[in-house]
Amino acid sequence: MNPYTQKAESVEEWLELLRSRPELMDNVTFWHTEPARPARTTALPSSIHPKLVEALRHKGIAQLYTHQAASFREVAFGRHVVTVTPTASGKTLCYNLPVVQRLLEDDSARALYLFPTKALAQDQVAELQELANLMEADIKTHTYDGDTPPTVRQAIRNAGHIVVTNPDMLHSAILPHHTKWVKLFENIKYIVIDEVHAYRGVFGSHVANVIRRLKRICRFYGSEPQFLCASATIRNPREHAERLIGEEVALVDDNGAPTGEKHMVFYNPPVVNKQLGIRRSSVLESQKLAALLLKSGIQTIVFARSRVRVEILLTYLQETVKHELGSKTIRGYRGGYLPKLRREIERGLRSGEIRGVVSTNALELGIDIGQLQACVLNGYPGTIASTWQQSGRAGRRQTSSVTFLVASSNPLDQYLIQNPDYFLGRPPEEARIHPDNLLILLDHLKCAAYELPFEEGDSFGGEKLTDLLEFLTEEKVLHKVGSRWYWMEQAFPAHNISLRSAAQENFVIIDQTEGHRVIGEVDRFGAPTLIHEEAIYLHEGVQYQVEKLDYPEKKAYVREVNVDYFTDASMAVELKVLHVDLEATSGPLQRQFGEVTVMAKPTIFKKIRLRTHENIGSGPIHLPEEILHTSGYWFSFSEEESAKRSANDMQMALLGLANVLIHLAPLHLMCDPLDIRVVPQVKATHTKRPTIYFYDRYPGGIGLSQRLYEKHGELLEEAERLIRGCGCLSGCPACVGPIEEVGLLGKELAMSLLQGTKS
């Protein structure tokens, strides 16, 4: 029997075994240990209601952590608050304590809780109900979401002390029907917004406008609630919370919670071809580490960057451990799974029946999934904040835990794995939102006008409204009578506005293997590359082939298959500049920021063999072109620089540099790498010069490319450092891209292009 896969008594014992394995330790580039930290506590405030004190003692809480006491104090002073501490540090009590206290003192008071997902909302209700039962208090707490039966909805509207919902339901089901919620809006004292860091980019920009609408309705009913916010660690928590709610907030960030010892192991798969710079697959290395942990009895979570990667890893892991653990003890978890399946997996993790889970960042948020001990990150999650969030899902307050960051071959992963100080010594990223994005703002002005008429002099966020209201009047959406603007269309607008993406509707995946069964969904932007005809769609480790994509009806019909490959699609992108808003000169480079139109069309798909990842075939994709009007940042090289090289050499140099920059860009943006895209052009229509364009992958833009425009110099310096520091000879996936893509001189050409920017 392999001693390494015997059941380990603890994570520490397993790590000692790991240290004695040179074939694994040779791949460890850095081992960071955060020592255990004891709790810092303070006495329960004397003002806390005796019933609440008794209930807390029953739960084993005789004192508060310092941050919990500080939050309680700030709320008592009447301030809006944002509490920012790591995962599993007891943030929930920071808002539950003042809310429950107020309800015990005043039975007519009301509170509204907002969570980004249904699972988080259900966790919270269970906790509040337990507290109410312990106090024998009649505090009615209910979730109000798409699954709430119609018969229960009326009772919640009339008698719910705490209404727990998500921004989507607030936007489409509560605010448009506020006249049914008079009890709530007249008596609302607190609005709780948990996981504030999740409200960023397009979603956060929409939610900021939903909160503007919420405050407007509260004012109409004569209430002025306090906002109690909680967040995982980000660089700008106070500024982000203030931008989200439009109010000044007090920041509480002195974490008093204890932590067990935490190990962060930086792991770089071994090089299998030094000349080409090719490393062993990060998927296979992640699977190997996770299998070793699971076979040793250590409950483990594996995070992967994409739905496809989750399904591939799940397939490999289930196969590897089926004899020791049974394949059903390892499950997948991602967006696109139906809610019932996700709840079942969460329960299995809490009970310990499920020993391992492979997830996208869907499990990054604070859903209660029990006491996991180890975390394997397949590739850098994209932001420092997400990395700590995902790592924090393993190990609770007193026990040791380990996280493996397994680098892929992409340049950002290789940069971080070889520069761990950059990661460990840098604060998390900023969360950025752009609530005044014109398209998003207009959508919510329509919703707000439906809810309550606008009057001359009204404001909505920081924008002057008259011009926008007049535009909506010309469009015959609003109707002006005297000094008021009224909604005049038949349907209410919220129904057609999605908060989660610029795409209005998801595509539904229908399994035809046995009957017609909906098994998942994909957003509109993902559909052309994930569910084109002949694509292999992976779901819970099972392969399905897309037999028909009904694009107008947004339905993909699939059938179960058993093949030894998965598919990957390519897009052809054309970009045009509409308007320049900002420009500057940096040495011989000219950089600009402005409005652009992007035409994207899927072209071909490749069949990639499982495990070896070799290309075994391809086929065309016949789908319509998508047109996107957005914002972009671009920089152009001088004509002298262009004259030094042939068009082909310039093409390879630009492509190599663009490959590096698109992977480094997320270091400066708290975004998914797919939120920002890059297009290199040898002779751009707009500049007539070699140009690299970045654009936000959302209508109207959400401020990402503008941030890159500001960080231009830093971005180019990091690109040069990464290319120079890469050990390959001619270019590889860890820097400018593989030789097949950028040619034998790709690395040299990209480097000389960067050198030319300094002259």
C-alpha positions in Angstrom: 0.0 0.0 0.0 1.2 3.5 -0.8 2.0 5.1 2.6 1.1 8.5 1.1 -2.5 7.6 0.5 -3.1 6.1 3.9 -5.7 8.1 6.0 -3.9 11.1 7.6 -4.7 12.0 11.2 -4.5 15.7 10.3 -3.5 18.1 7.6 -0.2 18.7 9.4 0.6 15.0 9.2 -0.2 14.9 5.5 2.0 18.0 4.9 4.9 16.3 6.6 4.5 13.4 4.2 4.4 15.9 1.3 7.7 17.4 2.4 9.4 14.0 2.1 8.3 13.6 -1.6 11.0 15.2 -3.8 9.0 14.4 -7.0 6.3 16.8 -5.7 8.5 19.2 -3.7 10.6 19.9 -6.9 7.5 21.7 -8.3 6.9 23.8 -5.2 8.3 27.3 -5.9 7.3 28.8 -2.6 5.7 27.7 0.7 4.0 30.4 2.7 2.7 29.7 6.2 0.5 32.1 8.1 0.7 31.2 11.8 -2.4 30.5 13.9 -3.8 33.6 15.5 -5.8 33.7 18.8 -9.1 35.5 19.1 -9.3 39.1 20.4 -12.6 39.6 22.2 -14.5 42.0 24.3 -17.5 41.7 26.6 -21.0 41.7 25.2 -22.3 45.3 25.2 -24.5 46.0 28.3 -27.3 47.4 26.0 -27.9 44.0 24.4 -31.4 42.6 25.3 -31.3 39.8 28.0 -33.1 37.3 25.7 -30.4 37.9 23.0 -27.6 37.5 25.5 -29.1 34.2 26.7 -29.5 32.9 23.1 -25.9 33.8 22.3 -24.6 32.0 25.4 -26.6 29.0 24.3 -24.7 29.1 21.0 -21.4 29.3 23.0 -20.9 33.0 22.4 -20.1 34.7 25.7 -18.0 37.5 24.2 -17.8 39.3 20.8 -14.8 39.6 18.5 -13.4 43.1 18.4 -14.8 43.7 14.9 -18.3 42.5 15.9 -18.3 44.9 18.9 -17.0 47.8 16.8 -19.8 47.2 14.2 -22.5 47.1 16.9 -21.1 50.4 18.3 -21.1 52.2 14.9 -24.7 51.0 14.2 -25.8 52.3 17.6 -24.3 55.7 16.7 -26.7 55.7 13.7 -24.0 55.3 11.0 -24.1 53.3 7.8 -21.4 50.6 8.3 -19.2 48.3 6.1 -17.4 45.5 8.0 -14.5 44.0 6.1 -12.8 40.8 7.4 -11.7 37.4 5.9 -13.9 34.4 5.3 -15.3 32.6 8.4 -14.6 35.5 10.8 -18.2 35.9 12.1 -19.3 38.8 9.9 -23.0 37.6 10.1 -23.2 38.6 13.8 -22.1 42.1 12.9 -25.5 42.8 11.3 -27.7 40.2 12.9 -27.0 41.6 16.4 -28.3 45.2 15.8 -31.2 43.9 13.7 -32.5 41.4 16.2 -31.9 43.8 19.1 -34.1 46.4 17.3 -36.8 43.9 16.6 -36.9 42.8 20.3 -37.3 46.4 21.3 -39.8 47.4 18.5 -42.1 44.7 17.0 -43.2 47.0 14.2 -39.6 47.5 12.9 -38.6 45.8 9.7 -35.3 44.8 8.0 -34.4 43.8 4.4 -31.4 41.5 3.8 -29.8 41.3 0.3 -27.5 38.4 -0.7 -26.1 37.9 -4.2 -27.3 34.2 -4.4 -30.3 32.2 -3.2 -28.1 29.7 -1.3 -26.6 32.5 0.9 -30.1 33.8 1.6 -31.3 30.3 2.7 -28.3 29.9 5.0 -29.1 33.2 6.6 -32.8 32.4 7.2 -31.8 29.2 9.0 -29.4 31.1 11.3 -32.0 33.8 12.1 -34.7 31.2 12.8 -32.5 29.3 15.2 -31.8 32.6 17.0 -35.5 33.4 17.2 -36.3 29.9 18.5 -33.6 30.2 21.2 -35.1 33.5 22.4 -38.7 32.2 22.0 -39.3 35.5 20.2 -41.9 35.9 17.4 -39.4 37.2 14.8 -40.7 36.2 11.4 -37.9 35.7 8.9 -38.6 34.5 5.3 -36.8 34.2 2.0 -38.5 36.0 -0.8 -37.2 34.6 -4.1 -38.4 32.8 -7.3 -39.0 29.6 -5.3 -41.3 31.2 -2.7 -44.9 29.8 -3.1 -47.6 32.5 -4.0 -49.6 31.6 -0.9 -46.6 32.5 1.4 -45.7 35.7 -0.5 -48.7 37.6 0.9 -47.9 36.6 4.5 -44.3 37.8 4.1 -45.5 41.1 2.6 -47.8 41.7 5.5 -46.0 40.3 8.5 -42.3 39.5 7.7 -40.0 41.2 10.2 -36.9 40.3 8.2 -37.3 39.8 4.4 -34.3 38.0 2.9 -33.9 38.3 -0.8 -31.5 38.9 -3.7 -31.0 42.0 -5.9 -32.8 40.4 -8.8 -36.0 39.8 -6.8 -35.8 43.3 -5.3 -35.4 44.7 -8.8 -38.2 42.7 -10.6 -40.7 41.6 -7.9 -40.5 44.0 -4.9 -39.8 47.5 -6.1 -42.2 47.5 -9.1 -45.0 46.3 -6.7 -44.1 48.5 -3.7 -47.7 49.3 -3.0 -48.1 45.7 -1.8 -45.1 46.2 0.6 -46.3 49.3 2.5 -45.7 47.6 5.9 -42.1 46.9 5.0 -41.3 50.3 3.4 -43.0 52.4 6.1 -41.2 50.6 9.0 -37.8 49.6 7.5 -35.0 50.4 9.9 -32.1 48.4 8.4 -31.0 47.2 4.9 -28.3 44.6 5.1 -26.0 44.0 2.1 -23.7 41.1 2.5 -20.8 40.1 0.2 -20.5 43.7 -1.0 -17.3 42.8 -2.9 -19.5 40.6 -5.2 -21.3 43.7 -6.5 -18.7 44.9 -9.0 -18.6 45.3 -12.8 -21.9 45.2 -14.7 -23.7 43.4 -11.8 -22.5 46.0 -9.2 -23.4 48.9 -11.5 -26.9 47.5 -11.9 -27.3 46.9 -8.2 -26.1 50.5 -7.3 -29.1 51.7 -9.4 -31.5 49.2 -7.8 -30.4 50.7 -4.4 -31.1 54.2 -5.7 -34.6 53.0 -6.6 -35.0 51.4 -3.2 -33.9 54.6 -1.3 -36.3 56.6 -3.5 -39.3 54.3 -2.5 -38.2 54.4 1.2 -38.2 58.2 1.1 -41.7 58.2 -0.4 -43.0 56.1 2.5 -41.2 58.3 5.1 -38.4 55.9 6.1 -34.7 56.4 6.2 -33.0 53.0 6.9 -29.4 52.4 7.9 -27.3 50.3 5.6 -25.3 47.5 7.2 -22.8 46.1 4.7 -20.3 43.2 5.0 -17.4 42.3 2.6 -14.5 40.1 2.1 -11.2 41.9 1.8 -10.8 44.4 -1.1 -8.6 47.4 -1.4 -11.3 50.1 -1.4 -14.1 48.8 0.8 -15.3 52.2 2.1 -15.2 53.9 -1.3 -16.9 50.9 -2.9 -19.7 50.7 -0.3 -20.2 54.4 -0.6 -20.5 54.3 -4.3 -22.9 51.3 -4.1 -25.3 52.9 -1.6 -24.7 56.6 -2.3 -24.0 57.4 1.4 -21.0 57.9 3.7 -20.1 54.8 5.6 -18.0 53.9 8.7 -15.4 51.3 8.0 -14.8 48.4 10.5 -11.8 46.3 9.5 -10.0 45.3 12.7 -10.5 41.5 12.5 -10.6 39.9 16.0 -11.5 36.3 14.9 -9.0 33.5 15.5 -7.5 31.5 12.7 -5.8 28.1 12.4 -2.4 27.8 10.7 -2.8 28.3 7.0 -0.4 27.0 4.4 -0.3 28.5 0.9 1.8 26.3 -1.5 2.8 27.7 -4.9 3.1 24.8 -7.3 4.4 24.9 -10.8 3.8 21.8 -13.0 7.1 20.3 -14.3 8.5 21.4 -17.7 8.2 18.6 -20.3 9.8 20.5 -23.2 12.3 23.1 -22.1 12.9 24.5 -25.6 9.2 25.1 -26.2 8.6 26.1 -22.6 5.8 23.5 -22.3 4.8 22.3 -18.9 2.7 19.4 -17.8 -1.0 20.2 -17.8 -2.2 22.2 -14.7 -5.5 20.2 -14.9 -3.6 16.9 -14.5 -1.4 18.2 -11.7 -4.4 19.6 -9.9 -6.2 16.3 -10.3 -3.1 14.5 -8.9 -2.9 16.7 -5.8 -6.6 16.6 -5.1 -6.7 12.8 -5.5 -3.8 12.4 -3.0 -5.6 14.6 -0.5 -9.0 12.8 -0.9 -7.5 9.3 -0.7 -5.8 10.4 2.6 -9.2 11.2 4.0 -8.9 15.0 3.7 -12.1 16.8 2.6 -11.1 19.0 -0.3 -12.4 21.7 -2.6 -11.0 22.2 -6.1 -11.6 25.6 -7.8 -11.3 25.9 -11.6 -11.7 28.9 -13.8 -14.3 27.8 -16.3 -17.3 25.5 -16.5 -15.5 23.3 -19.0 -12.5 22.9 -16.8 -14.7 22.1 -13.8 -16.3 19.3 -15.8 -13.0 17.9 -17.1 -11.4 17.9 -13.6 -14.5 16.3 -12.2 -14.4 13.5 -14.8 -10.7 12.8 -14.1 -11.1 12.9 -10.3 -14.2 10.7 -10.2 -12.3 8.1 -12.3 -9.2 8.3 -10.1 -10.8 7.8 -6.7 -13.9 5.6 -7.6 -12.3 2.4 -6.2 -11.3 4.0 -2.8 -14.2 6.5 -2.3 -16.8 5.8 -5.0 -17.4 8.4 -7.7 -20.5 9.9 -6.1 -18.5 11.3 -3.2 -16.8 13.7 -5.6 -19.3 16.3 -7.1 -19.2 19.3 -9.4 -20.7 22.7 -8.6 -21.1 25.6 -10.9 -23.5 28.1 -12.5 -25.8 26.4 -14.9 -26.6 23.6 -12.5 -30.3 23.8 -11.4 -31.0 25.1 -7.9 -32.2 21.7 -6.5 -29.0 20.0 -7.5 -26.8 22.8 -6.0 -28.7 22.6 -2.6 -28.2 18.8 -2.6 -24.4 19.2 -3.1 -24.2 21.9 -0.3 -26.0 19.5 2.1 -23.6 16.7 1.2 -20.6 18.9 1.9 -21.9 20.0 5.3 -22.7 16.4 6.4 -19.3 15.1 5.1 -21.0 12.6 2.8 -19.4 14.4 -0.1 -15.6 14.3 0.3 -14.6 16.5 -2.6 -16.1 19.2 -4.8 -14.9 20.7 -8.0 -16.3 24.2 -8.4 -16.2 27.5 -10.3 -16.1 30.6 -8.2 -19.8 29.9 -7.4 -18.7 28.4 -4.1 -16.3 31.4 -3.4 -19.1 33.2 -1.5 -19.8 32.4 2.1 -22.3 29.5 1.6 -22.1 27.2 4.5 -20.3 24.1 3.2 -18.9 22.8 6.4 -15.3 22.2 7.5 -13.2 21.6 4.4 -9.5 21.1 5.2 -7.8 21.6 1.8 -8.2 23.7 -1.3 -6.6 23.2 -4.7 -6.7 26.2 -7.1 -6.4 25.1 -10.7 -4.8 28.2 -12.1 -4.7 31.7 -10.5 -8.4 32.8 -9.9 -7.8 36.1 -11.6 -7.6 38.4 -8.6 -5.8 38.4 -5.2 -9.2 39.0 -3.5 -10.7 35.9 -5.1 -7.6 33.8 -4.3 -7.9 34.6 -0.6 -11.7 34.1 -0.7 -11.3 30.6 -2.3 -8.4 29.7 0.0 -10.6 30.7 3.0 -13.2 28.0 2.1 -10.7 25.5 3.7 -9.9 25.6 7.4 -12.0 27.2 10.0 -11.1 29.0 13.2 -9.0 26.4 15.0 -7.7 23.9 12.5 -4.8 23.9 10.1 -5.5 24.0 6.3 -3.6 24.0 3.1 -4.1 25.7 -0.3 -2.3 24.7 -3.4 -2.0 27.3 -6.1 -1.3 25.2 -9.2 -0.1 27.5 -12.1 -1.3 27.0 -15.6 1.0 27.9 -18.5 -0.6 31.3 -19.1 1.6 34.4 -18.5 -0.2 35.7 -15.5 0.0 32.4 -13.7 3.7 32.0 -14.5 4.4 35.6 -13.4 2.8 35.0 -10.0 4.2 31.6 -9.4 7.7 32.9 -10.0 7.1 36.2 -8.1 5.1 35.1 -5.0 6.1 38.4 -3.2 4.0 40.2 -5.8 1.0 38.2 -4.6 1.7 38.1 -0.9 3.0 41.6 -0.5 0.2 43.4 -2.4 -3.2 44.4 -1.1 -6.3 42.9 -2.9 -7.7 44.7 -5.9 -10.2 47.5 -6.0 -13.8 46.7 -6.7 -15.0 49.0 -9.5 -18.5 49.9 -10.6 -19.9 52.4 -13.1 -23.5 53.1 -12.1 -23.8 56.0 -14.5 -23.1 53.9 -17.5 -25.7 55.4 -19.8 -27.3 52.1 -20.9 -27.6 50.8 -17.3 -28.8 54.2 -16.0 -31.5 54.5 -18.6 -32.7 51.0 -17.9 -33.2 51.9 -14.2 -34.7 55.3 -14.9 -37.4 53.5 -16.8 -37.9 51.2 -13.8 -37.9 54.1 -11.3 -40.4 56.0 -13.4 -42.7 53.0 -13.5 -42.5 52.8 -9.6 -43.0 56.5 -8.9 -43.3 59.5 -11.3 -40.3 61.9 -11.5 -40.6 65.6 -10.7 -38.5 68.5 -12.0 -35.5 68.9 -9.7 -35.4 65.2 -8.8 -32.0 63.5 -8.8 -31.1 59.9 -9.3 -27.5 59.3 -8.2 -25.3 62.1 -9.3 -26.7 62.7 -12.7 -28.8 65.7 -13.8 -32.0 64.0 -15.0 -33.8 66.5 -17.2 -32.0 65.6 -20.5 -32.4 61.8 -19.9 -36.1 62.2 -19.0 -36.7 64.3 -22.1 -35.0 61.7 -24.2 -37.3 59.0 -22.7 -40.3 61.3 -23.4 -39.3 61.6 -27.1 -39.0 57.8 -27.2 -42.6 57.7 -25.9 -41.6 55.7 -22.8 -42.5 58.6 -20.5 -45.2 61.2 -20.6 -44.8 64.6 -19.1 -47.8 66.3 -17.4 -47.0 69.7 -15.8 -43.8 69.2 -13.8 -44.0 65.4 -13.6 -42.9 62.5 -15.8 -45.1 59.4 -15.8 -44.5 55.9 -17.2 -46.7 55.4 -20.2 -46.0 51.9 -21.7 -48.2 48.9 -20.9 -45.6 46.4 -19.5 -43.4 47.1 -16.5 -39.8 47.4 -17.6 -37.9 45.5 -14.9 -39.1 42.2 -16.4 -36.8 42.7 -19.5 -33.7 44.0 -17.7 -31.1 41.5 -16.4 -28.9 42.6 -13.5 -26.3 39.9 -14.1 -25.2 40.6 -17.6 -25.6 42.7 -20.6 -27.3 39.7 -22.2 -31.0 39.8 -21.5 -31.7 36.0 -21.6 -29.8 32.8 -21.0 -29.8 29.9 -23.4 -31.5 26.8 -22.0 -29.8 23.3 -22.4 -32.4 20.6 -23.2 -31.3 16.9 -22.9 -33.0 14.7 -25.5 -31.4 11.4 -24.3 -34.5 10.4 -22.4 -37.4 12.7 -23.0 -36.9 16.5 -22.9 -35.3 17.6 -19.7 -33.7 21.0 -18.9 -30.2 20.3 -17.4 -28.6 23.8 -17.4 -28.2 27.2 -19.0 -25.6 29.4 -20.6 -25.5 33.2 -21.0 -25.8 34.8 -24.4 -22.1 35.8 -24.6 -21.0 32.2 -23.8 -23.5 30.5 -26.1 -21.6 30.9 -29.5 -18.4 29.2 -28.1 -19.9 26.7 -25.6 -23.1 25.4 -27.3 -22.6 25.7 -31.0 -23.7 22.7 -33.0 -21.3 19.7 -32.6 -19.9 21.2 -29.3 -19.3 18.9 -26.4 -21.2 20.3 -23.4 -20.1 18.8 -20.1 -22.5 18.6 -17.2 -21.7 16.8 -13.9 -18.9 14.8 -15.6 -21.3 13.6 -18.3 -20.6 14.5 -22.0 -23.4 15.8 -24.2 -23.1 16.7 -27.9 -25.1 19.7 -29.1 -27.3 18.4 -31.9 -29.2 21.6 -32.6 -28.8 25.2 -31.5 -32.1 27.2 -31.9 -30.5 30.7 -31.8 -33.7 32.8 -32.0 -35.5 30.7 -29.4 -32.3 30.5 -27.2 -32.5 26.7 -26.8 -29.7 24.1 -27.3 -30.8 20.4 -27.8 -28.2 17.9 -26.6 -27.8 14.2 -26.4 -25.5 12.1 -24.1 -22.4 10.8 -25.8 -19.2 9.0 -24.8 -16.2 10.5 -26.7 -12.6 11.1 -25.8 -12.4 14.8 -26.6 -13.8 18.2 -25.6 -14.3 21.3 -27.9 -12.9 24.8 -27.9 -14.1 27.6 -30.2 -12.4 30.6 -31.8 -13.9 34.1 -32.5 -13.0 36.5 -35.3 -13.1 40.1 -34.0 -13.3 43.4 -35.9 -13.0 46.7 -34.1 -13.8 50.3 -35.1 -13.2 53.5 -33.1 -16.3 55.8 -32.8 -15.0 58.6 -30.6 -11.8 59.5 -28.6 -12.4 60.8 -25.1 -8.9 60.9 -23.7 -5.4 60.8 -25.2 -1.8 61.1 -24.1 1.7 60.5 -25.4 4.2 58.3 -23.6 7.6 58.5 -25.4 7.1 57.2 -28.9 3.7 55.7 -28.0 0.3 57.4 -28.4 -2.4 56.1 -26.2 -6.2 56.8 -26.3 -9.4 56.0 -24.6 -12.9 56.2 -26.1 -15.9 54.6 -27.6 -15.6 51.6 -29.9 -17.8 49.1 -31.9 -16.8 45.4 -31.8 -18.1 42.9 -34.3 -17.4 39.3 -33.1 -18.2 36.2 -35.0 -17.5 32.5 -34.0 -15.5 30.9 -36.8 -14.2 27.4 -36.1 -14.1 24.9 -33.2 -11.3 22.5 -32.3 -11.7 19.0 -30.9 -9.1 18.5 -28.1 -8.3 15.0 -26.8 -8.9 14.4 -23.1 -5.7 14.0 -21.0 -3.2 14.6 -23.8 -4.9 17.9 -24.9 -3.8 17.4 -28.6 -5.8 18.8 -31.4 -7.6 16.0 -33.2 -9.9 17.8 -35.6 -11.9 21.0 -36.3 -15.1 22.2 -37.9 -16.9 25.5 -38.9 -19.4 27.3 -36.7 -22.4 28.9 -38.5 -23.8 31.6 -36.2 -24.7 35.3 -36.6 -22.2 38.1 -35.8 -22.6 39.8 -32.4 -22.2 43.6 -32.4 -21.1 45.4 -29.2 -20.9 49.1 -28.6 -18.5 49.7 -25.7 -15.5 51.6 -24.4 -11.8 50.8 -25.2 -8.2 51.8 -24.6 -5.6 51.5 -27.3 -2.0 52.4 -27.9 -0.1 52.8 -31.2 3.5 52.4 -32.1 5.4 55.1 -34.2 5.8 54.8 -38.0 9.6 54.6 -37.4 9.0 51.4 -35.2 6.8 50.0 -37.9 9.3 50.7 -40.7 12.0 48.6 -38.9 10.0 45.3 -39.4 8.2 43.4 -42.1 4.4 43.2 -41.8 4.7 39.6 -40.7 7.3 40.4 -38.0 5.1 43.2 -36.7 2.1 40.9 -36.7 4.1 38.3 -34.5 5.5 41.0 -32.2 2.0 42.6 -31.6 0.4 39.2 -31.1 3.1 38.1 -28.6 2.8 41.4 -26.7 -1.0 41.3 -26.7 -0.9 37.7 -25.3 1.2 38.9 -22.4 -0.9 42.1 -21.7 -4.3 40.4 -21.7 -3.1 38.0 -19.0 -1.5 40.8 -16.9 -4.5 43.2 -17.2 -6.6 41.5 -14.5 -3.8 42.3 -12.0 -5.1 45.9 -12.0 -8.8 45.1 -12.4 -11.1 43.2 -10.1 -12.7 41.4 -13.0 -13.0 38.1 -14.7 -10.3 37.9 -17.5 -13.2 37.4 -20.0 -14.6 40.9 -19.0 -11.7 42.6 -20.9 -10.6 41.5 -24.4 -7.6 42.5 -26.6 -7.3 43.0 -30.4 -3.9 43.6 -32.1 -3.9 45.3 -35.6 -0.8 45.7 -37.8 -2.2 48.8 -39.5 -5.3 50.0 -37.6 -8.0 51.9 -39.5 -8.2 54.6 -36.9 -4.5 55.3 -36.2 -2.9 54.0 -39.5 -0.2 52.5 -37.2 0.5 49.2 -35.4 -2.0 49.3 -32.5 -3.1 47.1 -29.6 -6.8 47.6 -28.5 -8.4 46.6 -25.2 -12.2 46.8 -24.8 -14.8 46.1 -22.1 -16.9 43.1 -23.1 -20.1 44.9 -22.0 -22.3 47.4 -23.8 -21.3 51.0 -22.9 -18.3 49.8 -20.9 -17.9 49.6 -17.1 -14.6 51.4 -16.6 -12.1 48.5 -17.0 -10.3 49.8 -20.1 -10.2 53.3 -18.7 -8.4 51.9 -15.6 -5.9 50.2 -18.0 -5.4 53.6 -19.8 -4.4 55.1 -16.4 -2.1 52.1 -15.6 -0.5 52.0 -19.1 3.1 52.5 -18.0 2.9 49.9 -15.2 1.3 47.4 -17.5 4.2 47.7 -20.1 6.9 47.4 -17.4 5.3 44.2 -16.0 5.0 42.8 -19.6 8.8 43.4 -20.1 9.7 41.8 -16.8 7.6 38.7 -17.5 9.0 38.2 -21.0 12.6 38.8 -19.8 12.2 36.4 -16.8 10.7 33.5 -18.8 13.2 30.6 -19.2 12.0 29.5 -22.7 14.2 30.1 -25.8 11.8 31.4 -28.5 8.4 32.0 -26.8 6.0 29.7 -25.0 2.5 29.7 -23.4 3.9 31.2 -20.2 5.0 34.4 -22.0 4.2 35.6 -25.6 2.4 32.4 -26.6 3.4 29.1 -28.2 5.8 29.0 -31.2 3.0 27.7 -33.5 1.2 30.9 -32.8 3.9 33.6 -32.7 6.7 31.9 -34.7 10.3 31.2 -33.8 11.1 34.9 -33.3 8.0 35.8 -31.3 9.7 36.4 -28.0 12.6 38.4 -29.5 10.2 40.5 -31.6 7.9 41.3 -28.7 10.9 42.2 -26.6 12.4 44.5 -29.2 9.0 46.2 -29.7 8.8 46.9 -25.9 12.4 48.2 -26.0 11.4 50.7 -28.7 8.8 52.2 -26.4 11.6 53.6 -24.2 13.4 55.6 -26.8 
